[in-house]
Protein backbone atom coordinates (compact mmCIF):
# COMPACT_ATOMS: atom_id res chain seq x y z
CA UNK A 1 0.00 0.00 0.00
CA UNK A 2 1.18 3.52 -0.79
CA UNK A 3 0.15 6.65 1.12
CA UNK A 4 -1.45 9.28 -1.05
CA UNK A 5 0.87 11.78 0.58
CA UNK A 6 3.88 9.90 -0.86
CA UNK A 7 2.60 10.33 -4.42
CA UNK A 8 2.03 14.04 -3.81
CA UNK A 9 5.44 14.52 -2.23
CA UNK A 10 7.17 12.85 -5.19
CA UNK A 11 5.20 14.91 -7.69
CA UNK A 12 5.86 18.19 -5.89
CA UNK A 13 9.57 17.41 -5.94
CA UNK A 14 9.48 17.59 -9.75
CA UNK A 15 7.74 20.98 -9.99
CA UNK A 16 9.79 23.38 -12.08
CA UNK A 17 11.52 20.65 -14.10
CA UNK A 18 11.46 21.40 -17.85
CA UNK A 19 12.41 19.51 -20.98
CA UNK A 20 15.76 20.25 -22.56
CA UNK A 21 16.35 21.51 -25.15
CA UNK A 22 13.06 23.44 -25.15
CA UNK A 23 10.53 21.89 -27.51
CA UNK A 24 12.39 18.58 -27.64
CA UNK A 25 10.18 16.53 -25.28
CA UNK A 26 13.41 15.18 -23.81
CA UNK A 27 13.38 14.72 -20.02
CA UNK A 28 14.90 12.53 -17.35
CA UNK A 29 11.45 10.97 -16.94
CA UNK A 30 11.40 9.83 -20.57
CA UNK A 31 14.96 8.58 -20.29
CA UNK A 32 14.06 6.42 -17.28
CA UNK A 33 10.89 5.25 -19.02
CA UNK A 34 12.82 4.25 -22.14
CA UNK A 35 10.68 6.51 -24.33
CA UNK A 36 12.24 9.94 -24.72
CA UNK A 37 11.53 12.76 -27.17
CA UNK A 38 7.74 12.18 -27.26
CA UNK A 39 4.86 13.96 -25.45
CA UNK A 40 5.46 13.01 -21.84
CA UNK A 41 2.56 13.96 -19.55
CA UNK A 42 1.57 10.30 -19.03
CA UNK A 43 5.22 9.24 -18.88
CA UNK A 44 5.75 11.67 -16.01
CA UNK A 45 2.71 10.33 -14.12
CA UNK A 46 3.98 6.80 -14.68
CA UNK A 47 7.45 7.78 -13.47
CA UNK A 48 6.03 9.30 -10.26
CA UNK A 49 4.18 6.06 -9.56
CA UNK A 50 7.20 3.96 -10.48
CA UNK A 51 9.33 5.83 -7.94
CA UNK A 52 6.71 4.74 -5.41
CA UNK A 53 6.91 1.08 -6.41
CA UNK A 54 4.14 0.82 -9.03
CA UNK A 55 4.56 0.21 -12.78
CA UNK A 56 1.40 1.40 -14.53
CA UNK A 57 2.51 -0.37 -17.72
CA UNK A 58 2.37 -3.70 -15.91
CA UNK A 59 -0.68 -2.88 -13.80
CA UNK A 60 -2.83 -1.42 -16.60
CA UNK A 61 -1.38 -1.32 -20.12
CA UNK A 62 1.99 -1.32 -21.92
CA UNK A 63 0.59 1.67 -23.84
CA UNK A 64 0.34 3.84 -20.72
CA UNK A 65 2.20 6.72 -22.46
CA UNK A 66 -0.85 7.18 -24.76
CA UNK A 67 -3.46 8.94 -22.62
CA UNK A 68 -6.63 7.45 -24.21
CA UNK A 69 -5.19 3.94 -23.74
CA UNK A 70 -4.29 4.65 -20.12
CA UNK A 71 -7.76 5.90 -19.21
CA UNK A 72 -9.48 3.03 -21.02
CA UNK A 73 -7.28 0.46 -19.27
CA UNK A 74 -7.94 2.05 -15.88
CA UNK A 75 -11.67 1.89 -16.48
CA UNK A 76 -11.44 -1.78 -17.44
CA UNK A 77 -9.51 -2.44 -14.22
CA UNK A 78 -12.24 -0.81 -12.12
CA UNK A 79 -10.11 2.14 -11.02
CA UNK A 80 -12.44 4.87 -12.33
CA UNK A 81 -14.11 7.27 -9.89
CA UNK A 82 -16.23 10.37 -10.38
CA UNK A 83 -14.35 13.64 -10.65
CA UNK A 84 -16.33 14.85 -7.63
CA UNK A 85 -14.69 12.03 -5.65
CA UNK A 86 -11.11 12.63 -6.84
CA UNK A 87 -8.59 12.54 -3.99
CA UNK A 88 -4.92 13.49 -3.56
CA UNK A 89 -2.67 11.16 -5.55
CA UNK A 90 -5.38 10.09 -8.00
CA UNK A 91 -4.69 10.26 -11.75
CA UNK A 92 -6.80 12.76 -13.68
CA UNK A 93 -7.25 12.90 -17.47
CA UNK A 94 -8.31 16.04 -19.32
CA UNK A 95 -10.13 17.00 -22.49
CA UNK A 96 -8.96 20.49 -23.47
CA UNK A 97 -10.90 22.46 -26.11
CA UNK A 98 -9.63 21.76 -29.61
CA UNK A 99 -7.71 18.63 -28.67
CA UNK A 100 -8.40 14.92 -28.58
CA UNK A 101 -11.09 13.53 -26.31
CA UNK A 102 -8.33 12.52 -23.86
CA UNK A 103 -5.31 14.71 -24.51
CA UNK A 104 -3.57 15.24 -21.14
CA UNK A 105 -3.10 13.69 -17.71
CA UNK A 106 -1.83 14.75 -14.30
CA UNK A 107 -2.02 13.99 -10.58
CA UNK A 108 -4.65 15.38 -8.22
CA UNK A 109 -3.22 17.47 -5.40
CA UNK A 110 -6.56 18.49 -3.89
CA UNK A 111 -10.25 18.64 -4.79
CA UNK A 112 -11.81 21.85 -3.55
CA UNK A 113 -15.26 21.59 -5.15
CA UNK A 114 -15.75 22.69 -8.74
CA UNK A 115 -12.02 22.63 -9.44
CA UNK A 116 -9.08 20.29 -8.99
CA UNK A 117 -5.65 21.46 -7.92
CA UNK A 118 -3.21 19.31 -9.84
CA UNK A 119 0.46 18.65 -10.55
CA UNK A 120 1.10 17.95 -14.23
CA UNK A 121 4.00 17.10 -16.51
CA UNK A 122 4.44 18.60 -19.99
CA UNK A 123 2.21 21.58 -19.29
CA UNK A 124 2.69 25.34 -19.02
CA UNK A 125 2.75 27.47 -15.88
CA UNK A 126 0.57 30.10 -17.55
CA UNK A 127 -1.35 30.55 -20.80
CA UNK A 128 0.91 28.44 -23.02
CA UNK A 129 0.10 24.95 -24.27
CA UNK A 130 -1.69 23.05 -21.53
CA UNK A 131 -1.12 19.61 -23.07
CA UNK A 132 2.41 20.11 -24.44
CA UNK A 133 3.92 22.92 -22.40
CA UNK A 134 7.32 21.46 -21.59
CA UNK A 135 7.42 21.53 -17.78
CA UNK A 136 6.10 20.13 -14.51
CA UNK A 137 3.83 22.67 -12.89
CA UNK A 138 1.02 23.03 -10.36
CA UNK A 139 -2.26 23.90 -12.04
CA UNK A 140 -5.91 24.46 -11.19
CA UNK A 141 -8.49 22.86 -13.52
CA UNK A 142 -12.25 23.19 -13.69
CA UNK A 143 -14.24 19.98 -13.31
CA UNK A 144 -15.68 20.59 -16.79
CA UNK A 145 -12.27 19.78 -18.33
CA UNK A 146 -12.01 16.35 -16.68
CA UNK A 147 -12.28 13.36 -19.03
CA UNK A 148 -11.84 10.80 -16.28
CA UNK A 149 -10.21 10.00 -12.93
CA UNK A 150 -8.43 6.82 -11.86
CA UNK A 151 -7.95 6.01 -8.18
CA UNK A 152 -5.49 3.10 -7.80
CA UNK A 153 -6.78 0.69 -5.12
CA UNK A 154 -3.40 0.55 -3.36
CA UNK A 155 -3.44 4.24 -2.42
CA UNK A 156 -4.11 4.67 1.28
CA UNK A 157 -5.36 7.60 3.29
CA UNK A 158 -2.85 9.86 4.94
CA UNK A 159 -1.22 8.43 8.01
CA UNK A 160 -3.13 9.18 11.18
CA UNK A 161 -1.23 11.96 12.96
CA UNK A 162 0.37 11.10 16.27
CA UNK A 163 -1.40 12.09 19.46
CA UNK A 164 -0.56 15.58 20.65
CA UNK A 165 2.01 15.94 23.42
CA UNK A 166 0.68 16.15 26.96
CA UNK A 167 -0.76 19.55 27.79
CA UNK A 168 1.35 21.59 30.16
CA UNK A 169 -1.34 24.10 31.10
CA UNK A 170 -5.10 24.15 31.38
CA UNK A 171 -5.21 26.50 28.37
CA UNK A 172 -3.21 24.09 26.17
CA UNK A 173 -5.50 21.20 27.08
CA UNK A 174 -8.29 23.00 25.23
CA UNK A 175 -6.28 23.38 22.01
CA UNK A 176 -6.46 21.48 18.76
CA UNK A 177 -3.23 20.62 16.96
CA UNK A 178 -2.23 21.50 13.41
CA UNK A 179 0.07 18.78 12.06
CA UNK A 180 2.39 19.93 9.27
CA UNK A 181 4.71 17.96 6.99
CA UNK A 182 6.81 18.74 3.92
CA UNK A 183 3.76 18.60 1.63
CA UNK A 184 1.77 21.24 3.49
CA UNK A 185 -0.93 21.17 6.09
CA UNK A 186 -1.31 17.51 7.02
CA UNK A 187 -4.34 17.50 9.29
CA UNK A 188 -6.13 19.23 12.08
CA UNK A 189 -6.88 17.25 15.22
CA UNK A 190 -9.60 17.32 16.29
CA UNK A 191 -11.07 17.84 12.84
CA UNK A 192 -11.08 16.45 9.29
CA UNK A 193 -7.98 15.62 7.26
CA UNK A 194 -7.00 18.51 5.00
CA UNK A 195 -4.22 18.55 2.42
CA UNK A 196 -2.42 21.24 0.47
CA UNK A 197 -4.23 24.27 1.84
CA UNK A 198 -2.87 27.76 1.35
CA UNK A 199 -2.42 30.08 4.30
CA UNK A 200 -5.59 31.95 3.33
CA UNK A 201 -7.60 28.72 3.11
CA UNK A 202 -6.24 27.53 6.44
CA UNK A 203 -7.18 30.84 8.03
CA UNK A 204 -10.76 30.22 6.92
CA UNK A 205 -10.69 26.70 8.40
CA UNK A 206 -9.21 28.04 11.61
CA UNK A 207 -11.92 30.70 11.89
CA UNK A 208 -14.56 27.95 11.83
CA UNK A 209 -12.79 25.83 14.43
CA UNK A 210 -14.44 25.48 17.82
CA UNK A 211 -11.08 25.33 19.60
CA UNK A 212 -7.79 27.23 19.33
CA UNK A 213 -5.19 25.52 17.14
CA UNK A 214 -1.52 24.99 17.98
CA UNK A 215 1.09 24.20 15.30
CA UNK A 216 2.93 20.87 15.66
CA UNK A 217 5.50 19.83 13.00
CA UNK A 218 5.84 16.20 11.93
CA UNK A 219 8.37 14.27 9.85
CA UNK A 220 11.93 15.11 8.77
CA UNK A 221 12.90 18.73 9.21
CA UNK A 222 13.73 21.06 6.34
CA UNK A 223 14.01 24.79 5.79
CA UNK A 224 10.76 24.64 3.80
CA UNK A 225 8.99 22.85 6.65
CA UNK A 226 10.38 25.25 9.25
CA UNK A 227 9.16 28.21 7.19
CA UNK A 228 5.71 26.67 6.84
CA UNK A 229 5.46 26.01 10.57
CA UNK A 230 6.44 29.61 11.35
CA UNK A 231 3.88 30.93 8.86
CA UNK A 232 1.13 28.75 10.30
CA UNK A 233 2.05 29.85 13.81
CA UNK A 234 1.43 33.45 12.78
CA UNK A 235 -1.97 32.54 11.33
CA UNK A 236 -2.99 30.72 14.51
CA UNK A 237 -1.83 33.42 16.88
N, C-alpha and C positions, 0 to 999 in steps of 0.2 A: 504494500500500500504506500502511496505517496501523498504527503500533505499538499494541499492546494497552495499553501504558502511557499513551498519549495519551488513549484513551477513559477510562481510570480517572482520570487527572488532571483531565479535564474534569468527570466525574461528581462527584468529590470536591469540586471547587470550588463545586458547587451545594448541598452538604450544609448543612442548616439553613434553606434557603429554604422559605417557607410561602406558601400562597395567601392572597390578601387581597381582600375581607374574609373572615374565617374562614367556611368552609362554602360559599363561592361558586364554588369550582373555577376561580377567575380567577388566572392566573399570567403571568409574562413569557414562559414557554415556550409557553403557549397562544396568547398574542398574536403571537409570532413565527410560530407554526404556522398561524395564521389560523383557529383553532378554540378559542375561549376559553369558559370557563364550563361545561365538560363534564369528566367524569372524565379525568384527565390522566396516568396512569402511563405509558401507551404514547407519549403526546405528548412527555413528558419524555425517554424513551429515544430517540425519533426526533430530538429537538432536540440531545441530546448527540452523536449520530452526525452530524447535519447540521453542527454546529460543527467536525466533523472531516472535512468534505467529502463526506458520504454522505447521500443522501436515500432513506430506507427506503420512502417512498411510490412513488418511481420504480423502485427496485431490486426491491421485492417486491409491494406493493399500495397503491392509493390509500386503502384502508380501514385503513391501519396503526393508526389511533387505536383501533380495535376489536380487543381482544386475541385473540379466537378467529380473526379474519381474518388477523392478523399471523402467528400461529403456523402456520396452515394454509398461508399463502403461503410462509413460510420452508421448510416441509417440501417443498413442491412444487419449490422452487428448489434443493433438495439441501443446505441449510444445517444440517439437524438433526444433533445429536450426542447421545450418551448423557449423562445428568446426571453420571455418574461421570467423564466426560471434559471437563466444563465447565472453561473457562480464563478468566483475567482478561480482561474486555472483552466476553465473550459475553453474549448476551441470554437471560434465563431467565424463563419463564412459570410461574405458580403456580396451583394449584387449592386454595383455602382451604376448610375445612369450612363447609358451608351456602351456598356461593356457586355461581357458574357453573363449568362444567368448566375454563374458562380465564378467570380473573377478575382477574389482576394480572400485571405484568411489571416486571422490573428488570434491572440489569447486574451480572454476576458480578465481585466483587473478588478472591476467592480460593476455592479448593476444598480443604477440609482433611480430606476423607474423612468421609462421613456427613452433613456439613452444608456449605452454601455461605454464605460471607460475601458480602453483596450491597450495592449502593447502589440505592435505589428512590425514585421519585417518587410523590406522592400516597399516602403511607403514614404510619404513626404511629411515634414513637420508642419507645413502650412498648406498653401493652396495648390501646390504642384500635383503631379500624378499621385493618386491615392493607391493605385494598384501596381505601380512600377516606379516608385519614388526614390529608390536607392539607399534607404537607411532604415534603422530600427528606431521607432519613435512611439511615444505615448499619444493616443488619439482619443477622441470622444465621438461616438457614432450613434445616430438615431436608430431606434428599433426598426424603422421602416426600411433601412438598408440591409437588414439581416436576411441572409438566404437560408441559414440553418445554424444550429448550435449542437456540438457534440460534447457530452460530459463523460469522459472515461470512467468506468466503474471502479477503478482502483484509486481514484482521487479521494482523499479523506478530508474531513473537516479540519479546521485549524486546531492545533493542540490546545487542550484545555489549559488556561493559564494557571500557574501555581497559586496556592492560597496566599493571601497577603500576609506580610510579617505581623507579628503580634502588635497590637496597638499599645502605645506607650502613654497615651493620655486619653481621658474620656472623650475629648473632641475627636481624636483620630479614630476611635472605635466607631464613630458614626460616618466615616468616610467610605466612599467607593474607591476603587483603584484602577487607574488607567495603565494598561500593560502595553509597552511599546517595544517593537523589534526593528530590525534593519529595513523591513518593508514599509513600515508606517505604523499607524495605530493598530494594535493587535486586537484588543478587546477591552471592554469596560466591565468590571465586576463590582457590584451586581449590575447586570444589564446584558443586552444582546451582543453577539460578536459583530464587530465592524472592522472593515478592512479598507486601507487606502484612502482614508478621509483627509481632506485638506484641513488646515487650521480653522478656516472659516466654517467648514461643515462640522468640525468637532465642537466649535464654540456653540453651534446651534444644538448639538446633541447635549452638551453640558448644561445649556440653559434649561433643557427639559428634564434634567436629572433631578430626582427627589432627594439626593444626598450630594454633599461636596465630593469632589474627585481629586485624588492624589496621584501624581505620576510615579510609576514604578517601572524602570527599564528591565528588559529580559533579553537573554541571549548574549552572544559575543559583542564586546564593546567596539565602537568605531567612532571616528570623528562625526560621521553623519548621524549616527544614533545619538551621540551626546548632544549634538545641535538640536535634534528633534525633541529630545527630552527637555532641554532648556526651553524651547519654544512652547511646548505643551504646558510646562510649569507656569509660564507667563499667562497662558490662556486660562488656566485653572485658578490662578490667584485672584 
